[in-house]
């Protein structure tokens, strides 16, 4: 039972961190111009739809 609880907690923590990283990367991608995004196979609309977050360090 404890193993299942810890496994579930760990999985949820990893999932949340993956979402946070995805938003951070999307924020960085939005700094690129449209031609660079096209080369990467992404579009500005797609990134905005997925969500983004900018971080000020």
N, C-alpha and C positions, 0 to 999 in steps of 0.2 A: 504494500500500500504506500509506504513512504517513498519507495523507488518510483512508483507511478506519479506521485505528486511532484517529486523533484524533476522528473523527466518532463512533465507537462509544464512546470514553471520555467525550466530551461528553454524548452521549445518556444514558449510565448515570449521570453526575453530575446531570443535570437530573431524571431519574427519581427518584433518591434524595432530592433536595431537595424534589421534589413530595410524596413520601411523608412527609417530615419536617414540611412545612408542613401537610399534611392532619391529621397527628396533633396538631399544635399547635392548629389551628382546632377540632378535635373537643374538645380539653381546654377551650378557651374556651367552646364551646357547652354543655358540661356544667355550666357555672356558671349557665346560664339556667334559669328555671322551666319546668315541663312545658307550660304554656299558650303561652309564647313559642316553645318548640321546635315545638309543634303548628302555630303560625302559619307557621313556616319550613318546615314539611313534613318535619320530622325527629322521631325518637323517641329516647329515652334508650337503648333496647335496640339500635337501629341504630348509634348512635355507639359504644357499648361494643363491639359486634361488629367495627366498623371499626378500633378501637384509638384510644388517645389518649395524650397525654403532656403533663404540666404542666411549665412552665418557670418557675423562680424567678429573676427578674432583680433 
